[in-house]
Amino acid sequence: MNNPKNIENQIMVIFGASGDLAYRKLIPAIFDLFENKLLPKNFAVLGVSRSEISDKAFREKMKKGIKEFAHYKDSKDDVIDVFLSKLSYLSMDTGDGNEYGALKKRLSEIDAEHGTDKNYIFYLSTPPQLYSKISKFLYGQGLNLQRKGFRRIIIEKPFGHDLQSALDLNKELLDFFDDDQIYRIDHYLGKETVQNLMVTRFANGIYEPLWNRNYIQHVEVSAAESIGVEGRGGYYEEAGALRDMVQNHLMQLVALIAMEPPTKINAEAIKYEKMKVFQALHPLSESDLKQNVIRGQYSASKIRGEAVAGYRQEKNVDKKSRTETFFAMKFFIDNWRWAGVPFYIRTGKRLPTRVTEIVIHFKPSPQQLFCGNDNDNQLILRIQPDEGILLKTGMKMPGSGYDVKTVNMDFHYTDLDDHYIPEAYERLILDCMIGDSTLFMDGPASEETWKFVQPILSYWENNDNAPLYGYPSGTWGPEKTDSLIEGENQQWRYPCKNLSDDGIYCEL
């Protein structure tokens, strides 16, 4: 990352600071910024939570998180201690508005001690039901006002539970903060390959002329996880794969794939083009809901000889649960560039591997002249893990004749040994500190994606007979998913074998 010029002094307030996100992600990310000399000269962190602990105990806990999860985990203790001296802690009930006077007082004390110029960022690492309350209570103390410094607020997904709750949340947030003060964080957008998607498209003359219905047969976006719900059954019962992954992460990736070139690389221009994609999503008909939407739930199985519980056997999960742990669908975008091009997305838990990637399937050559040519040229953008780009193309096999074999031309970000690759939270936290909202979702975009997925939620809620397919843990989801992609010799890309096979091979 480039060192930003004139980044302003500031305090970051982390609500829910005793939680897992602060321990594993936020504080380690801020420490990595510190090690890269990207923080302002005067900077401080105030952790806020109900737990009764001292500043010293909070710093000791965060030190353990840094040593386990930070990129610079092997930094010397004296360097870590300098960073920890900038951390403070306040115990308070964030759901009680009467306690926010103490927060305002503590911020004034830290501001005077560290010289942070009354610039505050409020990071809400809390349950979503507290977003509106905390915003209201900050407003009540005047901590939203930008008279003597900037004030920004960061919220984590989910941005609502359905369309109506998303509309309500956005309205409530705007009652207390201006739209340009609100940062809705989606860590997928902080990944280097996601940002590189725009560069791949718009900085290379060989791709942009082909990036349309004339040359692309279909587009595939997959986000697979090999783990189950990992003790988060209570949360997942309320969320499910559609709410947890599709409405936010995957729809954002679709927008970056499908958007028109922005007039400038700035937040306003990019959000404008993404919004046009969301507004062009073809509304789902009843036929689409029945034929082009697949939901599944993982069942008990054996993975490499080890028994794995099914979703309904997980802790805090209803024994008759119909919550989806797998989701796949086919849809279209109604605009000039993409008319008639199917987009396919899928996501699921207990799949063979952890991988998120975009696959652009180009149309086959008009005539198959050579033996062995499968006519399936693919551009693969791997977002995680092992970030990189791969182009699958046909090449003549050595020897006589014209037998063709598909070969890979690939690039891995790990090949850039001389470049530091920041973690997603590191990049996004820095952008918020600078005041750059390019990689953050705005309220109207969130509402548009909810409008698109709400018919699916309503269909499931109102139709008890809507199919829920089982799939054994360690496989690529329900068998029916294979029939979703139509066309001769067309199928999902499977970067790894099923875990029940002997061994597992993952290519970029």
Secondary structure by P-SEA (a helix, b strand, c coil): cccccccccbbbbbcccccccccccaaaaaaaaaaacccccccbbbbbccccccaaaaaaaaaaaaacccccccccaaaaaaaaaabbbbbcccccccaaaaaaaaaaaaaaacccccbbbbbccccccaaaaaaaaaaaacccccccbbbbbbbcccccccaaaaaaaaaaaaaccccccccccccccccccccccccccccccccccccccccccbbbbbbbbccccccaaaaaaaccccccccccaaaaaaaaacccccccccaaaaaaaaaaaaaaccccccccccccbbbbbbcccccccbbbbcccccccccccccccccccccccccccccccbbbbbbbbccccccccbbbbbccccccccccccccbbbbbbbcccccbbbbbbbbbcccccbbbbbbbbcccccccccbbbbcaaaaaaaaaaaccccccccaaaaaaaaaaaaaaaaaaaaccccbbbbbcccccccccccccccccccccccccccccccbbbbcc
